[in-house]
Amino acid sequence: MAIVCPSNFDKGFLREQVRATYEEVARNPEGDFHFHRGSDYAAQYLDYDFNELKQLPHSATARFAGVGNPIQIGDVDPTLGAIRPGQVVVDHACGAGMDLMLAARRVGKTGKAIGVDMTPGMCEAARMAIEQAGLSDVMEIREGMFEALPVEDNSVDVVISNGVVNLATDKKRVFQEIYRVLKPGGHLFLADVVVQRELTLDARSNPVLWAACVGGALVESELTKLAEETGLQNGEVVKRFNCFYNTAAEAKVAKDLFVHAVNFKASKPVN
């Protein structure tokens, strides 16, 4: 797999840039950002069910900034089956919790939906939405990093992820954590930003492009390689989304990179 993060890259500065960006989204979801947000965007660009989104608290849907639709992977793939009652689901960078709430509605009172996020403002918004939705018996928010998930080994049926792996400077570590927490036979339902060809070193070295969800994006074909390297199997891109259409992020990069998002599935072997 290509080296995504240059050796001299200021990883601490990037993390603070990302945290500050999403703290601002948590405080002011209607502000001016380089990416789309909200339930209208989710329905029009990413194929979410708008009627289902209307049933969720506005405090969660207004702050949604995902790039694909990981919940849909389980809903439409008969070989995996939908997220089911009684399962444990983890969203490893849950933001204000929109995807997590959709998962919670599927696992029901016998299941558990756990969100992990490093941004205090997003964790606060997610907890408020959980109370508003009356889902406190099913949902839980834990502050933490996706490189070190506060989740037990082999305890999760499904990990969902939406638009955040591109922000990780150590993507292999993130996938190793996904593998660690999944039960044998468990599934990864991931949506993330990808590019069609390898970025230049200058682009990879630009923290602003990283914070725009572009500088750290993998070439699409490398997602499957990364999953295989960490022990996951049957990795496959199942859908593509033009999530950056008419945004500042799209304007920052060459058109032939074809910056877009994908739904990607993989599984942890049973043995």
MIDOSE-1310 file (N, C-alpha, C; in nm, 2 decimals, decimal comma, always signed):
residues 271
maiv	+0,08/-0,12/+0,00/+0,00/+0,00/+0,00/+0,09/+0,12/+0,00; +0,05/+0,23/-0,07/+0,13/+0,35/-0,08/+0,14/+0,41/+0,06; +0,25/+0,48/+0,08/+0,27/+0,56/+0,20/+0,18/+0,69/+0,19; +0,09/+0,70/+0,28/-0,01/+0,81/+0,27/+0,04/+0,93/+0,35
cpsn	+0,11/+0,91/+0,46/+0,15/+1,02/+0,55/+0,30/+1,04/+0,54; +0,35/+1,15/+0,49/+0,49/+1,18/+0,48/+0,56/+1,17/+0,62; +0,68/+1,14/+0,63/+0,75/+1,12/+0,76/+0,76/+1,25/+0,84; +0,77/+1,36/+0,77/+0,79/+1,49/+0,84/+0,65/+1,56/+0,86
fdkg	+0,54/+1,48/+0,85/+0,41/+1,54/+0,86/+0,38/+1,58/+1,01; +0,32/+1,69/+1,03/+0,29/+1,73/+1,17/+0,15/+1,67/+1,21; +0,16/+1,55/+1,26/+0,04/+1,48/+1,30/-0,04/+1,54/+1,41; +0,03/+1,60/+1,50/-0,04/+1,67/+1,61/-0,12/+1,79/+1,56
flre	-0,06/+1,87/+1,47/-0,12/+1,98/+1,42/-0,25/+1,94/+1,34; -0,24/+1,83/+1,26/-0,35/+1,79/+1,19/-0,47/+1,75/+1,28; -0,44/+1,67/+1,39/-0,54/+1,63/+1,48/-0,61/+1,75/+1,54; -0,54/+1,86/+1,58/-0,60/+1,97/+1,63/-0,68/+2,05/+1,53
qvra	-0,64/+2,05/+1,40/-0,72/+2,11/+1,30/-0,85/+2,04/+1,28; -0,84/+1,90/+1,28/-0,96/+1,82/+1,27/-1,06/+1,84/+1,38; -1,00/+1,84/+1,50/-1,08/+1,86/+1,62/-1,15/+1,99/+1,62; -1,08/+2,10/+1,59/-1,13/+2,23/+1,58/-1,24/+2,24/+1,48
tyee	-1,22/+2,18/+1,36/-1,33/+2,18/+1,26/-1,46/+2,12/+1,31; -1,45/+2,01/+1,37/-1,57/+1,94/+1,41/-1,63/+1,99/+1,54; -1,55/+2,06/+1,62/-1,60/+2,13/+1,73/-1,69/+2,25/+1,68; -1,64/+2,31/+1,57/-1,72/+2,42/+1,51/-1,85/+2,37/+1,45
varn	-1,84/+2,25/+1,38/-1,96/+2,19/+1,33/-2,06/+2,17/+1,44; -2,01/+2,12/+1,56/-2,10/+2,09/+1,67/-2,16/+2,21/+1,72; -2,09/+2,32/+1,73/-2,14/+2,45/+1,78/-2,23/+2,52/+1,68; -2,19/+2,51/+1,55/-2,26/+2,59/+1,45/-2,28/+2,51/+1,32
pegd	-2,37/+2,41/+1,32/-2,38/+2,32/+1,20/-2,42/+2,39/+1,08; -2,48/+2,51/+1,09/-2,52/+2,59/+0,97/-2,41/+2,68/+0,91; -2,29/+2,67/+0,97/-2,18/+2,75/+0,93/-2,12/+2,72/+0,79; -2,01/+2,79/+0,75/-1,95/+2,77/+0,62/-1,84/+2,67/+0,63
fhfh	-1,85/+2,56/+0,57/-1,75/+2,45/+0,57/-1,72/+2,40/+0,43; -1,62/+2,32/+0,42/-1,57/+2,27/+0,29/-1,65/+2,14/+0,25; -1,75/+2,10/+0,33/-1,82/+1,98/+0,30/-1,97/+2,00/+0,33; -2,05/+1,92/+0,27/-2,20/+1,93/+0,29/-2,23/+1,87/+0,43
rgsd	-2,35/+1,91/+0,48/-2,40/+1,86/+0,61/-2,55/+1,85/+0,61; -2,61/+1,77/+0,70/-2,75/+1,77/+0,73/-2,83/+1,66/+0,66; -2,96/+1,66/+0,69/-3,04/+1,55/+0,65/-3,08/+1,56/+0,50; -3,10/+1,69/+0,45/-3,13/+1,70/+0,31/-3,01/+1,65/+0,22
yaaq	-2,89/+1,69/+0,26/-2,77/+1,63/+0,19/-2,77/+1,48/+0,20; -2,79/+1,43/+0,32/-2,79/+1,28/+0,33/-2,89/+1,21/+0,24; -3,01/+1,27/+0,23/-3,11/+1,20/+0,15/-3,08/+1,22/+0,00; -3,04/+1,34/-0,04/-3,03/+1,37/-0,18/-2,90/+1,32/-0,25
yldy	-2,79/+1,32/-0,17/-2,66/+1,28/-0,22/-2,62/+1,13/-0,19; -2,67/+1,09/-0,07/-2,62/+0,96/-0,02/-2,73/+0,85/+0,00; -2,84/+0,88/-0,05/-2,95/+0,78/-0,05/-3,00/+0,73/+0,08; -2,99/+0,82/+0,18/-3,06/+0,79/+0,31/-3,21/+0,81/+0,29
dfne	-3,29/+0,74/+0,37/-3,44/+0,75/+0,36/-3,48/+0,87/+0,44; -3,53/+0,97/+0,37/-3,56/+1,10/+0,43/-3,66/+1,09/+0,54; -3,76/+1,00/+0,51/-3,87/+0,98/+0,61/-3,81/+0,92/+0,74; -3,71/+0,83/+0,73/-3,65/+0,78/+0,85/-3,57/+0,89/+0,92
lkql	-3,50/+0,97/+0,85/-3,42/+1,08/+0,91/-3,51/+1,18/+0,98; -3,63/+1,20/+0,93/-3,72/+1,30/+1,00/-3,76/+1,25/+1,14; -3,75/+1,12/+1,16/-3,79/+1,07/+1,29/-3,68/+1,09/+1,40; -3,56/+1,13/+1,35/-3,45/+1,15/+1,44/-3,44/+1,29/+1,49
phsa	-3,38/+1,32/+1,61/-3,36/+1,46/+1,66/-3,28/+1,54/+1,56; -3,32/+1,67/+1,55/-3,25/+1,76/+1,46/-3,11/+1,78/+1,51; -3,09/+1,77/+1,64/-2,95/+1,79/+1,70/-2,85/+1,69/+1,64; -2,90/+1,57/+1,60/-2,81/+1,48/+1,54/-2,80/+1,49/+1,39
tarf	-2,91/+1,51/+1,32/-2,91/+1,52/+1,17/-2,85/+1,64/+1,12; -2,87/+1,76/+1,19/-2,81/+1,88/+1,14/-2,66/+1,88/+1,14; -2,60/+1,80/+1,23/-2,45/+1,79/+1,24/-2,39/+1,68/+1,16; -2,47/+1,60/+1,08/-2,42/+1,49/+1,00/-2,33/+1,54/+0,89
agvg	-2,21/+1,49/+0,88/-2,11/+1,53/+0,78/-2,05/+1,41/+0,72; -2,12/+1,30/+0,71/-2,07/+1,18/+0,65/-2,05/+1,19/+0,50; -1,99/+1,09/+0,44/-1,97/+1,10/+0,29/-2,03/+0,99/+0,21; -2,09/+0,89/+0,28/-2,15/+0,77/+0,22/-2,27/+0,72/+0,31
npiq	-2,30/+0,60/+0,30/-2,42/+0,55/+0,37/-2,39/+0,40/+0,42; -2,31/+0,39/+0,53/-2,27/+0,26/+0,57/-2,39/+0,17/+0,62; -2,49/+0,23/+0,68/-2,61/+0,16/+0,72/-2,67/+0,08/+0,60; -2,67/+0,15/+0,49/-2,73/+0,09/+0,37/-2,67/-0,04/+0,33
igdv	-2,54/-0,06/+0,36/-2,47/-0,18/+0,32/-2,54/-0,30/+0,37; -2,57/-0,30/+0,50/-2,64/-0,41/+0,56/-2,78/-0,42/+0,51; -2,84/-0,31/+0,49/-2,99/-0,31/+0,45/-3,01/-0,38/+0,31; -2,91/-0,36/+0,22/-2,93/-0,41/+0,08/-2,86/-0,53/+0,04
dptl	-2,76/-0,58/+0,13/-2,68/-0,69/+0,09/-2,74/-0,82/+0,15; -2,80/-0,91/+0,08/-2,86/-1,03/+0,13/-2,76/-1,13/+0,19; -2,63/-1,12/+0,14/-2,53/-1,21/+0,19/-2,48/-1,17/+0,33; -2,51/-1,05/+0,37/-2,47/-1,01/+0,51/-2,59/-1,00/+0,60
gair	-2,70/-0,95/+0,54/-2,82/-0,92/+0,62/-2,81/-0,79/+0,68; -2,92/-0,73/+0,71/-2,93/-0,60/+0,78/-2,87/-0,61/+0,92; -2,84/-0,50/+0,98/-2,81/-0,49/+1,12/-2,94/-0,54/+1,19; -2,92/-0,64/+1,28/-3,04/-0,71/+1,33/-3,06/-0,69/+1,48
pgqv	-3,18/-0,71/+1,53/-3,21/-0,70/+1,67/-3,11/-0,79/+1,76; -3,07/-0,73/+1,87/-2,98/-0,80/+1,96/-2,83/-0,78/+1,93; -2,79/-0,72/+1,82/-2,65/-0,71/+1,79/-2,59/-0,59/+1,86; -2,46/-0,59/+1,87/-2,38/-0,48/+1,92/-2,31/-0,41/+1,80
vvdh	-2,33/-0,28/+1,79/-2,28/-0,20/+1,68/-2,19/-0,09/+1,74; -2,08/-0,07/+1,68/-1,99/+0,04/+1,72/-1,97/+0,14/+1,60; -1,99/+0,26/+1,62/-1,96/+0,37/+1,52/-1,83/+0,43/+1,58; -1,72/+0,41/+1,51/-1,59/+0,44/+1,57/-1,55/+0,59/+1,55
acga	-1,63/+0,67/+1,49/-1,61/+0,82/+1,50/-1,75/+0,88/+1,47; -1,83/+0,88/+1,57/-1,98/+0,88/+1,55/-2,03/+1,02/+1,53; -1,95/+1,13/+1,56/-2,00/+1,26/+1,55/-2,12/+1,28/+1,64; -2,23/+1,35/+1,58/-2,35/+1,37/+1,66/-2,44/+1,26/+1,67
gmdl	-2,41/+1,15/+1,60/-2,48/+1,02/+1,62/-2,59/+0,98/+1,53; -2,60/+1,04/+1,41/-2,71/+1,01/+1,32/-2,70/+0,86/+1,27; -2,59/+0,82/+1,22/-2,57/+0,68/+1,18/-2,59/+0,59/+1,30; -2,54/+0,62/+1,41/-2,55/+0,54/+1,53/-2,70/+0,52/+1,57
mlaa	-2,78/+0,63/+1,56/-2,92/+0,62/+1,59/-2,99/+0,53/+1,50; -2,96/+0,53/+1,37/-3,02/+0,44/+1,27/-2,98/+0,30/+1,31; -2,86/+0,28/+1,35/-2,82/+0,14/+1,39/-2,90/+0,10/+1,52; -2,91/+0,19/+1,61/-2,98/+0,16/+1,74/-3,13/+0,12/+1,71
rrvg	-3,19/+0,18/+1,61/-3,33/+0,15/+1,58/-3,33/+0,01/+1,52; -3,23/-0,04/+1,46/-3,22/-0,17/+1,41/-3,19/-0,28/+1,51; -3,10/-0,25/+1,61/-3,07/-0,35/+1,70/-3,17/-0,37/+1,81; -3,25/-0,26/+1,83/-3,36/-0,27/+1,93/-3,31/-0,28/+2,08
ktgk	-3,41/-0,30/+2,16/-3,39/-0,30/+2,31/-3,30/-0,41/+2,35; -3,28/-0,52/+2,27/-3,19/-0,63/+2,31/-3,05/-0,61/+2,26; -3,03/-0,50/+2,19/-2,90/-0,48/+2,13/-2,83/-0,36/+2,20; -2,72/-0,32/+2,14/-2,64/-0,20/+2,19/-2,57/-0,13/+2,08
aigv	-2,58/+0,00/+2,08/-2,52/+0,09/+1,98/-2,42/+0,18/+2,06; -2,29/+0,17/+2,03/-2,19/+0,24/+2,10/-2,12/+0,34/+2,01; -2,12/+0,46/+2,04/-2,05/+0,56/+1,96/-1,92/+0,61/+2,03; -1,81/+0,62/+1,95/-1,68/+0,67/+2,00/-1,65/+0,79/+1,92
dmtp	-1,61/+0,90/+1,99/-1,56/+1,02/+1,92/-1,47/+1,10/+2,00; -1,37/+1,17/+1,93/-1,27/+1,24/+2,01/-1,31/+1,39/+2,03; -1,42/+1,43/+1,97/-1,46/+1,57/+1,98/-1,56/+1,59/+2,09; -1,53/+1,66/+2,20/-1,62/+1,68/+2,31/-1,76/+1,74/+2,26
gmce	-1,75/+1,84/+2,17/-1,88/+1,90/+2,13/-1,97/+1,80/+2,06; -1,91/+1,72/+1,98/-1,99/+1,61/+1,91/-2,05/+1,51/+2,01; -1,97/+1,47/+2,10/-2,01/+1,38/+2,21/-2,13/+1,44/+2,28; -2,12/+1,57/+2,32/-2,23/+1,63/+2,39/-2,36/+1,64/+2,31
aarm	-2,34/+1,67/+2,18/-2,46/+1,67/+2,09/-2,52/+1,54/+2,07; -2,44/+1,43/+2,06/-2,49/+1,30/+2,05/-2,56/+1,25/+2,18; -2,51/+1,29/+2,29/-2,58/+1,25/+2,42/-2,71/+1,32/+2,43; -2,72/+1,45/+2,39/-2,84/+1,52/+2,39/-2,94/+1,46/+2,30
aieq	-2,90/+1,42/+2,18/-2,99/+1,36/+2,08/-3,04/+1,22/+2,13; -2,96/+1,15/+2,20/-3,00/+1,02/+2,26/-3,11/+1,04/+2,36; -3,09/+1,14/+2,45/-3,20/+1,17/+2,55/-3,33/+1,21/+2,48; -3,32/+1,30/+2,37/-3,44/+1,34/+2,30/-3,51/+1,23/+2,23
agls	-3,43/+1,13/+2,19/-3,49/+1,02/+2,11/-3,54/+0,90/+2,21; -3,51/+0,91/+2,34/-3,55/+0,81/+2,43/-3,47/+0,68/+2,41; -3,35/+0,69/+2,37/-3,27/+0,57/+2,33/-3,16/+0,54/+2,43; -3,16/+0,60/+2,55/-3,05/+0,58/+2,65/-3,03/+0,44/+2,69
dvme	-3,13/+0,35/+2,68/-3,12/+0,21/+2,72/-3,05/+0,13/+2,61; -3,03/+0,19/+2,49/-2,97/+0,12/+2,38/-2,84/+0,18/+2,34; -2,82/+0,31/+2,35/-2,71/+0,38/+2,30/-2,62/+0,43/+2,41; -2,49/+0,44/+2,38/-2,39/+0,49/+2,47/-2,28/+0,56/+2,39
ireg	-2,23/+0,68/+2,44/-2,13/+0,75/+2,38/-2,00/+0,75/+2,47; -1,89/+0,71/+2,41/-1,76/+0,71/+2,48/-1,66/+0,80/+2,41; -1,60/+0,89/+2,49/-1,49/+0,97/+2,43/-1,37/+0,89/+2,41; -1,31/+0,90/+2,29/-1,19/+0,82/+2,26/-1,15/+0,83/+2,12
mfea	-1,04/+0,77/+2,08/-0,98/+0,77/+1,95/-1,00/+0,64/+1,87; -1,01/+0,65/+1,74/-1,04/+0,53/+1,66/-0,91/+0,45/+1,65; -0,79/+0,51/+1,69/-0,67/+0,43/+1,69/-0,66/+0,35/+1,82; -0,74/+0,37/+1,92/-0,74/+0,30/+2,05/-0,88/+0,30/+2,10
lpve	-0,97/+0,22/+2,04/-1,11/+0,22/+2,08/-1,13/+0,17/+2,22; -1,21/+0,24/+2,30/-1,25/+0,20/+2,43/-1,36/+0,09/+2,43; -1,32/-0,02/+2,36/-1,42/-0,13/+2,34/-1,35/-0,26/+2,36; -1,41/-0,36/+2,41/-1,35/-0,49/+2,44/-1,32/-0,57/+2,31
dnsv	-1,22/-0,66/+2,32/-1,19/-0,75/+2,21/-1,31/-0,84/+2,18; -1,32/-0,86/+2,05/-1,42/-0,97/+2,00/-1,56/-0,95/+2,06; -1,60/-0,82/+2,07/-1,73/-0,79/+2,14/-1,84/-0,73/+2,05; -1,80/-0,70/+1,92/-1,89/-0,62/+1,83/-1,93/-0,70/+1,71
dvvi	-2,06/-0,69/+1,67/-2,11/-0,76/+1,55/-2,08/-0,68/+1,43; -2,10/-0,54/+1,44/-2,08/-0,46/+1,32/-2,01/-0,33/+1,37; -1,90/-0,29/+1,29/-1,84/-0,16/+1,31/-1,89/-0,08/+1,19; -1,94/+0,04/+1,21/-1,98/+0,13/+1,11/-1,88/+0,25/+1,11
sngv	-1,86/+0,31/+1,00/-1,76/+0,42/+0,98/-1,80/+0,51/+0,87; -1,80/+0,64/+0,88/-1,85/+0,73/+0,78/-1,76/+0,85/+0,76; -1,67/+0,85/+0,67/-1,60/+0,97/+0,63/-1,48/+1,01/+0,72; -1,42/+0,91/+0,79/-1,32/+0,95/+0,89/-1,18/+0,88/+0,87
vnla	-1,18/+0,76/+0,81/-1,05/+0,69/+0,79/-0,95/+0,78/+0,71; -1,00/+0,86/+0,62/-0,92/+0,95/+0,54/-0,84/+1,05/+0,63; -0,90/+1,08/+0,75/-0,83/+1,17/+0,84/-0,72/+1,10/+0,93; -0,72/+0,97/+0,93/-0,62/+0,90/+1,01/-0,48/+0,90/+0,95
tdkk	-0,38/+0,94/+1,02/-0,24/+0,93/+0,97/-0,19/+0,79/+0,97; -0,24/+0,70/+1,06/-0,20/+0,56/+1,07/-0,33/+0,48/+1,04; -0,36/+0,46/+0,91/-0,48/+0,39/+0,87/-0,47/+0,24/+0,91; -0,35/+0,18/+0,90/-0,34/+0,04/+0,94/-0,38/+0,02/+1,08
rvfq	-0,34/+0,11/+1,17/-0,37/+0,10/+1,31/-0,52/+0,11/+1,33; -0,59/+0,20/+1,26/-0,73/+0,21/+1,27/-0,80/+0,08/+1,23; -0,75/+0,02/+1,12/-0,81/-0,11/+1,08/-0,78/-0,22/+1,17; -0,66/-0,22/+1,23/-0,63/-0,32/+1,34/-0,72/-0,31/+1,45
eiyr	-0,76/-0,19/+1,49/-0,86/-0,18/+1,60/-1,00/-0,23/+1,56; -1,04/-0,20/+1,44/-1,16/-0,26/+1,39/-1,16/-0,41/+1,40; -1,05/-0,47/+1,35/-1,04/-0,62/+1,36/-1,04/-0,67/+1,50; -0,97/-0,60/+1,59/-0,97/-0,64/+1,73/-1,10/-0,65/+1,80
vlkp	-1,19/-0,54/+1,77/-1,31/-0,54/+1,85/-1,42/-0,62/+1,78; -1,41/-0,66/+1,65/-1,51/-0,74/+1,59/-1,51/-0,88/+1,64; -1,63/-0,94/+1,65/-1,64/-1,08/+1,68/-1,60/-1,16/+1,55; -1,55/-1,28/+1,57/-1,53/-1,36/+1,45/-1,66/-1,37/+1,37
gghl	-1,66/-1,34/+1,24/-1,78/-1,34/+1,16/-1,84/-1,20/+1,16; -1,79/-1,11/+1,24/-1,85/-0,97/+1,24/-1,81/-0,89/+1,11; -1,88/-0,78/+1,09/-1,87/-0,71/+0,97/-1,83/-0,56/+0,99; -1,75/-0,51/+0,89/-1,72/-0,37/+0,88/-1,81/-0,31/+0,77
flad	-1,89/-0,21/+0,80/-1,96/-0,13/+0,70/-1,90/+0,01/+0,70; -1,83/+0,04/+0,60/-1,75/+0,16/+0,60/-1,78/+0,25/+0,47; -1,79/+0,38/+0,50/-1,80/+0,48/+0,39/-1,68/+0,57/+0,40; -1,61/+0,60/+0,30/-1,49/+0,69/+0,31/-1,46/+0,76/+0,18
vvvq	-1,38/+0,86/+0,19/-1,33/+0,94/+0,07/-1,22/+0,86/+0,01; -1,22/+0,86/-0,12/-1,11/+0,79/-0,20/-1,08/+0,88/-0,32; -0,96/+0,85/-0,38/-0,92/+0,92/-0,50/-0,90/+0,81/-0,61; -0,90/+0,85/-0,74/-0,88/+0,76/-0,85/-0,73/+0,73/-0,87
relt	-0,64/+0,82/-0,84/-0,50/+0,80/-0,85/-0,42/+0,86/-0,74; -0,30/+0,82/-0,72/-0,21/+0,86/-0,61/-0,19/+1,02/-0,61; -0,21/+1,08/-0,49/-0,18/+1,22/-0,48/-0,03/+1,25/-0,49; +0,00/+1,37/-0,52/+0,14/+1,42/-0,51/+0,19/+1,43/-0,37
ldar	+0,32/+1,43/-0,35/+0,38/+1,44/-0,22/+0,34/+1,58/-0,16; +0,33/+1,68/-0,24/+0,29/+1,81/-0,19/+0,15/+1,81/-0,13; +0,06/+1,74/-0,20/-0,08/+1,73/-0,16/-0,08/+1,65/-0,03; +0,00/+1,54/-0,02/+0,00/+1,45/+0,10/+0,06/+1,53/+0,22
snpv	+0,14/+1,63/+0,19/+0,21/+1,71/+0,30/+0,13/+1,83/+0,34; +0,01/+1,85/+0,29/-0,07/+1,97/+0,31/-0,17/+1,95/+0,42; -0,16/+2,00/+0,54/-0,26/+1,97/+0,65/-0,39/+2,03/+0,61; -0,40/+2,14/+0,53/-0,53/+2,19/+0,50/-0,61/+2,10/+0,41
lwaa	-0,54/+2,03/+0,31/-0,60/+1,93/+0,23/-0,64/+1,81/+0,31; -0,56/+1,77/+0,41/-0,60/+1,66/+0,50/-0,73/+1,70/+0,57; -0,73/+1,82/+0,63/-0,85/+1,86/+0,71/-0,97/+1,87/+0,61; -0,95/+1,89/+0,48/-1,06/+1,89/+0,39/-1,10/+1,75/+0,34
cvgg	-1,05/+1,65/+0,41/-1,08/+1,51/+0,38/-1,03/+1,46/+0,25; -0,93/+1,53/+0,19/-0,88/+1,49/+0,06/-0,73/+1,44/+0,07; -0,65/+1,52/+0,15/-0,51/+1,49/+0,15/-0,47/+1,35/+0,21; -0,56/+1,30/+0,29/-0,53/+1,16/+0,34/-0,61/+1,05/+0,28
alve	-0,68/+1,08/+0,17/-0,77/+0,98/+0,11/-0,68/+0,87/+0,04; -0,72/+0,75/+0,05/-0,66/+0,64/-0,02/-0,70/+0,64/-0,16; -0,62/+0,58/-0,25/-0,66/+0,54/-0,38/-0,76/+0,43/-0,36; -0,87/+0,43/-0,43/-0,98/+0,34/-0,41/-0,94/+0,19/-0,39
selt	-0,85/+0,15/-0,48/-0,81/+0,00/-0,48/-0,74/-0,03/-0,35; -0,68/+0,06/-0,28/-0,60/+0,03/-0,16/-0,69/+0,00/-0,04; -0,82/+0,03/-0,05/-0,90/-0,01/+0,07/-0,91/-0,16/+0,09; -0,92/-0,23/-0,02/-0,92/-0,38/-0,01/-0,79/-0,43/+0,04
klae	-0,68/-0,37/-0,01/-0,55/-0,42/+0,03/-0,53/-0,39/+0,18; -0,57/-0,27/+0,23/-0,56/-0,24/+0,37/-0,64/-0,34/+0,46; -0,76/-0,37/+0,41/-0,84/-0,47/+0,49/-0,78/-0,60/+0,50; -0,72/-0,65/+0,38/-0,65/-0,78/+0,38/-0,53/-0,78/+0,47
etgl	-0,45/-0,67/+0,47/-0,33/-0,66/+0,55/-0,36/-0,67/+0,70; -0,48/-0,64/+0,74/-0,52/-0,64/+0,88/-0,60/-0,76/+0,92; -0,62/-0,85/+0,83/-0,69/-0,98/+0,86/-0,83/-0,99/+0,82; -0,89/-0,88/+0,77/-1,03/-0,88/+0,72/-1,03/-0,95/+0,58
qnge	-1,15/-1,00/+0,55/-1,17/-1,07/+0,42/-1,29/-1,02/+0,35; -1,29/-1,06/+0,22/-1,41/-1,03/+0,13/-1,43/-0,88/+0,12; -1,32/-0,80/+0,13/-1,34/-0,66/+0,11/-1,39/-0,62/-0,03; -1,48/-0,53/-0,04/-1,54/-0,49/-0,17/-1,61/-0,36/-0,16
vvkr	-1,58/-0,28/-0,26/-1,65/-0,15/-0,28/-1,79/-0,19/-0,34; -1,90/-0,14/-0,28/-2,03/-0,18/-0,33/-2,11/-0,06/-0,38; -2,06/+0,07/-0,36/-2,14/+0,18/-0,41/-2,05/+0,30/-0,41; -2,07/+0,40/-0,49/-1,99/+0,52/-0,50/-2,09/+0,64/-0,49
fncf	-2,03/+0,75/-0,43/-2,11/+0,87/-0,41/-2,03/+1,00/-0,45; -2,09/+1,09/-0,51/-2,03/+1,22/-0,54/-2,05/+1,32/-0,43; -1,99/+1,29/-0,32/-2,03/+1,36/-0,19/-1,97/+1,51/-0,19; -1,87/+1,54/-0,27/-1,81/+1,67/-0,27/-1,86/+1,76/-0,38
ynta	-1,97/+1,72/-0,45/-2,01/+1,80/-0,56/-2,04/+1,94/-0,52; -1,98/+2,03/-0,59/-2,01/+2,18/-0,57/-1,97/+2,22/-0,43; -1,86/+2,17/-0,38/-1,81/+2,22/-0,25/-1,67/+2,28/-0,27; -1,62/+2,34/-0,16/-1,48/+2,40/-0,16/-1,38/+2,29/-0,17
aeak	-1,41/+2,18/-0,11/-1,31/+2,07/-0,12/-1,29/+2,02/-0,26; -1,40/+2,01/-0,34/-1,39/+1,97/-0,48/-1,30/+2,07/-0,56; -1,31/+2,20/-0,53/-1,24/+2,30/-0,60/-1,09/+2,30/-0,57; -1,05/+2,24/-0,46/-0,91/+2,24/-0,42/-0,82/+2,14/-0,49
vakd	-0,88/+2,04/-0,56/-0,81/+1,93/-0,62/-0,83/+1,92/-0,77; -0,74/+1,85/-0,84/-0,75/+1,83/-0,98/-0,87/+1,74/-1,01; -0,94/+1,77/-1,12/-1,06/+1,69/-1,16/-1,02/+1,55/-1,19; -0,90/+1,52/-1,24/-0,87/+1,38/-1,28/-0,84/+1,29/-1,16
lfvh	-0,83/+1,35/-1,04/-0,82/+1,27/-0,92/-0,95/+1,20/-0,89; -1,06/+1,25/-0,94/-1,20/+1,20/-0,91/-1,21/+1,17/-0,76; -1,21/+1,27/-0,68/-1,24/+1,26/-0,54/-1,38/+1,23/-0,52; -1,41/+1,12/-0,45/-1,55/+1,07/-0,43/-1,55/+0,99/-0,30
avnf	-1,66/+0,93/-0,28/-1,67/+0,84/-0,16/-1,73/+0,71/-0,20; -1,70/+0,60/-0,12/-1,75/+0,47/-0,15/-1,81/+0,41/-0,03; -1,90/+0,32/-0,05/-1,94/+0,22/+0,05/-1,85/+0,10/+0,04; -1,80/+0,05/+0,15/-1,70/-0,06/+0,14/-1,74/-0,16/+0,25
kask	-1,74/-0,29/+0,22/-1,77/-0,39/+0,32/-1,66/-0,49/+0,34; -1,64/-0,54/+0,45/-1,54/-0,65/+0,48/-1,59/-0,72/+0,60; -1,53/-0,84/+0,63/-1,57/-0,92/+0,74/-1,45/-0,98/+0,81; -1,46/-1,01/+0,94/-1,36/-1,08/+1,01/-1,39/-1,23/+1,00
pvn	-1,28/-1,31/+0,96/-1,30/-1,45/+0,95/-1,36/-1,52/+1,07; -1,43/-1,62/+1,05/-1,49/-1,70/+1,17/-1,38/-1,77/+1,24; -1,28/-1,82/+1,17/-1,17/-1,89/+1,24/-1,04/-1,82/+1,21
